[in-house]
Every structure is written in structure tokens, then in C-alpha cells.
């Protein structure tokens, strides 16, 4: 064999190895990203408010009971955690990985969430009463076309949650139902008039209708659903949407339209195809007044510098710690994989919760694929009001 042939074989083997590693990275290696959103109308007391945006968990587990995911979230010390939908997975008929995450996070940070299409499928097109109960028991609030008010001193923000309905299809299993389209009129009739006495943050699972969200009056929209475009390529971005459309418009990061801004998280999991070039994302978003936005941007850039720069020994220790953490993460994933394969349920929810409660958390009949019975929405009479604590 010629030298050229050997070189080609080595390059092919190397390519396969690198592609395989990228598939693993895009499924299991958590990526924490930091963004600053400047808002002209942001009240001074909310300047520097840090939010963690989590989307599209789809039954993924990062360590036992999602402890690694919870740890990385809590390290960021956010003021709020926003879940932007698809915490469960209708194709797996399960949602307990999300319950594990809520339990592991504890009650130190306010949780606010909006349902996604998979969450609605698990409830027959509605928010299932048991899902709502479990979320509430964990200290979280699910905004099903409702509003929460955030207060800091004499200032306030409104947080709206838009529950985009599913589009019913006859003779089609509900787990394949897609989200319906959204018009300006539908949004207004569902959420009411957008308030103008304070900035409005809208949680909307699907970012496709950013134009309607903007026309309604939302100052900032937080979304997921697109999974970062599934496959991401340099200089191109996301390739596929969950509905299998090519090159979706909104896949990751910050977008603007008039006075409105949209932030899309790439999410953590997937239900229809493997991610590539697209590691699971914990999105950390800092709200800033225009005058202080540059300072927060500089702080984020400084935090991203990983070289201690004191000595080679310090650099090596930091790299070794990072490698050790990554190997522990992979070991947890392998352990969970084989536990599921052999029928051992490792989640706290599966072990400790009442079996009937687990069964009733979702209503899709997997065996017969019958349409689940409709559940009534549970309406809350009291407003949700949170007070932002001042930083120490």
C-alpha cells in the first residue's frame, strides 16, 4: 500500500472518530451560554436580573435525578428559572425526568413555565390536571395563558405564558399532532390586551410567530421548540425544525423586530432525530438597561476565559478538573442507559411516587392509541406575584 493510501485511511478513521465524538457531545455534554438583553423600558431595579431559560428536556437525564443539570443551573445563581416547554416527551409517554429536575433544584429559585406541544399531547390537548399538580407541588407555576407579576422595590415586570393549542387531526395519533398557527387576533383574544404600564416578557414555546408576539406588544419573548435546528453547521446555523422544514428562521440566540426581542434556547434534548454540532444548552440571560449592557457583556466575556494564567501547573489542574467532570457526566449517562435497558428505574419519581399518580400524569393510551379524555383546565383565582431579592 502506498504512503498516500495509508494517509487517506488514517484521515478516514480520524474523521469517523471525530464525527462520533461530535454526536456524543451534541447529546450529552451540557453547554452553558451567556447572553445580555438590553431593554430600553427596563426598570432600574431589574437591571442585572439573571434568568436561566430551559427548554425541550424531552426526558433527557444528565446524571442521576438530573443532578448534573441542576448543579450547573444553580451555579449560575439566577433570579428566576423559566421553562419554555416540552419538558416531557409524548413519544416516550413520560415526564418523570422533569419531575426529578424540579425536585433536585429545590425551592430556592422561582420556577415559571409554559407548556409545549409534547406536554399538551400528554394531556390530550390540555394541561393535564396531574401534571399541573406535580408542577405546583414542586413550587413551580405553569402559566397556561396567564400572567405573573414580578416586583422589585417599586418596579414591576409582567411575565405572560402563552399556551399555543394543538391542531386536531382525525385518524392521527395525538402524539403526531402539531401546534396550530397563531394570528395577531388569536393572541389578543387569548391573552387579552398587552399591558403598557410595565415591560412584558412572554414565554411562548414556538418562536415561529415572533411577528405576532411583537405586534401584541411583548418586549421580550423567550422560546425553544426548534432544538437549535437539530443539525448546526458553521456559518449556516440550524438546518431542520421539528416539523422537518429546512432552515427555520429562528433557531438560537437573540433576534429583534421593532421594539421587541426574541431569545431562542437550543434546548436540551430531542424527540425525532439526533442532534449534531448542537450540544444541549443551558441559556443564561441577563436583563440590562442600555447604559449598563456593555458592562454585563464584558463580565460575560471575562467569565469565559478559562486559562488561570498563573502557571502551567494551574492550567493543567483546571484542564484535568474539566476532563474529570466530563468523564463523570459520561459515566452517569452510561449507567442510566444500562439501567433503563434492564428495566431498573433510577429516578426518584419512579421509585418513590405513587404508581397511580405516575400512570395518571399523562393520558395517552399507548396500547390502543385511542383519543384521551379531555381534562378541564384548572384555573387559579390568585395572581402570581414574585418579589426579586436584592443581590448580596
N, C-alpha and C positions, 0 to 999 in steps of 0.2 A: 504494500500500500504506500502511496506517495505521501510526502510530507503535507501537501495540500489537502489530501483526503483525510488525514489524521486531524488536521486543524479544523476542517469542516465538521467532522464527527464531534470533536470537543465543543465546538460552538453550538451545535445542535443540542448536545446533552446539557450544556450550560443554560441554553435558552429554556429548555423544558424545566430545569430545576428552578430558574428564576420565575417562570410563569406559575409553577406550582406554589412557590412561596408567596407570590402575589395573591393567588386565590385564598391561601390561608390568612394572609394579612387582611384581606378585604372582608373576611368573615369574622375573624376573632380578635384582631388587635385594635383595641379602643384608641380612638384619636380624639383628643380634646382640642377644640378650636376656640379662639377668642375673637370677638367682633365688637366694635363700638358703633352704636346707632345714635347719631346726633339728631335731636328733635328741637325745633325752634320753640315749640309750645311747652316744652318740659318744665314743670315747676322746679324751683331751686332745690326743694327738699328731696326730690327724686334724682337729682344729679348724682351719678355714680351707682345707681341701682343695678345690681348684678342679677341676671336671670339665667338659669340653666334651662335650655329647651331640649326636650327629649321626644323623639318620635319613632314610630314604626318598630317597636320592640319585636313583635311577631314571634313571641315565645323563645327568644334567644336568652341564653344564660351565660353570664360572664363570671365564672366562679360559682361555687355552691351558694344557693339562695340569692344569686346576683350580687354577692358581696363585693366583688371587684368593681362592678359598675357603681354601686352605692358609694364605695370608698372614693372613687375618682370624682364623683359628683360632690361629695361633702368636702373634699379637699379645696374645692373652689370657693367655699363659703358663700353660696348665693343667698340673696334675699328671698327669692321665690324660685320654685321649680314648676315649669309649665310642660305638661304632657299634651302633645298635639295629635294624638290619635293612633289607632292601630296598635294598642298595647297587647291585645290578644290576637289570635290567628284563627279565622273561621275554617281554614283548610285542615288545621290540626284539631279543631273543636276544643280549644283550650285557651286559658288565660292566666294560669296559675304562676307563670314566670313573672308576670307583672305584680301579682299579689306578693310574691317573695321580695321583689324590689321595694315595694311600699313598706313592707314590714321591716326590711333591713335598713331602710333610710330612717325610720323612726318618725318622730313628730316635731323635730326641731325646726324644720323649714316648711313654710306653707306650700302645699301642693294644689295646683289648679289644673284641670284637664278638660279636653273636649273629645268626644268620641270620633273615631274614624270609621271607614266603611266596614272593616273587619269586626270592629266592636258592635256595630249595628247588626251585621249579619248574625252574630252570636245571639242576638236578642230578637230575631225575627223581624228586623227592620226598625226596632225601637231600642232604647236603652233598657236592657233587662233589669227588673227590679232588684234581683240579687246581685248583679254586677254593681249597681248603684249603691247597694247596701255595703258591699265589701269595700268599695272605694271610700265611702263615708266612714266606716269603722276604722279605716287606716288614717283618718284625719284629712283626707283629700276632699276637694269639691269638684264635682263634674258639672260644668256649665252646659246644659242642654238648652240652647237658645235662651240663655240667661246672662245676667251681669253680676260681676263682683266689683266692689269699690275698695280701692287701696288708699289708705291715708298715711300721710307723713307730716306731722305738725298740722298746719292749717291747709296743706295742699292735698290734692287727691288725683287719682287716675282711675279710669274705668277699664275693666277687663271684661270683654264680651266673649262668649263661646258660641260659635255658630255650628249647629248640627245639620250638616248637609244630608238630605234624605237619599235613600237608595231608589233606584229606578226599577220598579217591579217588572219582571219578565215571566210570562206564562210558560209553563213546561220547562223552566230552567231552575236548577237547584239554586237556592238563595245564596249559596257561597260564591256564585258567579255573578250575582247582581252587582252592577256598577253604580257609582254615585250619579245622581241626576244633575242636569245642568243648572246653573244659577243665573238669574237675571237681577237687574237692579231692583225691580219691583218686588220680586220674591224676597230679597234680602230685607227690604224695608218693612214688608208685611210680617216677616218672621221676627225680626229683632226690634222693630219699632224705629222711631226717629233717632238718629245718632246724636248723642248729647254734645253740646258745644261749650259747656262750662268747664271742661277739663279734657286733657288728651285721652284718646281711646285706643286701647290695644285690643285687637281682635284675634282670637285663636280660631283658625279655620284650617281643617285638616288638608284640604286640597287647595294648592296655590293657583290653580289654573284660572280662577275667576278674580284675579287681583284687580282687574279693572272695575268690577262691580263692588269689591270691597272698598276700593278707593273712592268711587262715586258715592257710596253710602256715607263715607266720612271718617273711616278708620285712619288714624295717624300712623299706626304700625300694625302689620299683620304678621303673625307667627304661624308657619305651616310646615308640613312634612310631605308624606304621601308619595313623592316621586322617587324616593330612595336614592337620591343623588344622580338619577339617570341610570342606575344599575351598573353599567359599564362606563367608566370615565377614562377619557383619553387626553393626553396633554394638548393644550391649545384648542381642544374641541369641546371638552366638558362631557355632560351626561348624554348617553345615546338612546336609552329606552325609558319610557314611562311604564307604570304598572299596567296600563291599558294597551301596552305594546305599540305605542306610537313612537316614531323616531324623532329624536332631537326635541324633547319637550322644552318649552320656553323658560320655565323656572325650575332649576334643579338643585341649586346650592348657593347659599350666601345671600347677599343683600341686593335688592332691586328697588328702583324708585319710579313713581308715577305721580307727577304733580306734587302735592303736599304729603303724599302717602309713601310709606316704605314697606317693603315686604322682606322678611327674613325666612329662608327655607333651610331647614336642617336636613342633612343627608340620611339621618335616621340610623338605627342600629341593626336591623335585620332585613329579611326579605321573605316573601312567600311564594314567588313564582319563578325566580331564576337566581343564579349565583352572581354575587357582586364581584367586580374586578376593577382594580385601580381605584377602589372606593371603600376605604376602611370605615367601620362603624363610628359614628360621630356623636360626641357629647358637645353640644353647642353652648358656649358661654357668651351671653350678650350683655353688654354694659350700656345702659342708657346715659346719655350725656347732653348737657346744654352745649350749644355751639362753641361757647368760649372755652370750655374745658375738654372738648372732644380730643384735641391734639395731645393733651397731657395723658389721657387714658390710652390713646393709641401708642404713645411712647412707652407707657408702662407695660402694655401687652408685648411689645417688641423686646423689651428688656427681659421680660419673663421667659421668652422663647430661647434666649441664649443659654445653651446647656454646658458650655465649657467652663469649669470653675476658674481656669486661667492662673491659679496659684502655682500649680506644679503638675508635672506629668503624673505623679502619684495620685493627686486629687482627681485628675481627669479619668485615670484608669478605674478608680474606685466608683466614680459616678457611672461610667460605662458598664462596669460589672454589675452594679445595683440595678441598672436598667435591664440588662440581659437576664439577671436572676428573676426580676419581676415578670418579664415576658415569658420565661420558661415556666414559672408558677402558674401564670394565666393559661398557658397551653396545657399544662398537666391537669388543671381543673376541667378544661374543656374535654380532654380525652376521658377523664374519669366520668364526667356526666354522660358522654356519648355511650360508653360501655354499660353504664348503669341503666340507661334507657333501653339499650339493646336487650338486656337480660331482665327487663321488667322491674327493676328496682327504682322506686320513686324516691328521689332525693329531696324534693322541695319540701319546705316546712308546711306549705299549704296542703300538699298531698298527704303528708304524714299526720298532721295534727287536726286539720279541719274535718268537720262532719262530712261523711260521704254524700249524704243527700244534698248538703249545701253545694258541694262541688258539682254534683250532677246537674243541679238546677241553675248553676251560674250561666249556663248557655242552654238554648232550647232547640238547636238544630238536631233533627233526628238523623243520625249518620246512617243507620241501617236502612231505613225506608225512604230517606230523603224527602219526607213529607214537609209541607209548609208548617213551621212552628206557629203555635197560637200567639196572637198578638198580646203584648203586655202594655198596660197603660203606663204612660209617663208618670213619674212621681213628682209632683210639683212641690216646691218649697215656698212657704209663705215669707220666711225671713230673708232679708238681704244678706249677702256675704260681704263682710267688711273686715279688712285686714289693716293693721297698723304696722308700718315699716319701722323697725327698730333702728336707732342711730348706730353707726359703726363706732366700735370702741377706738 
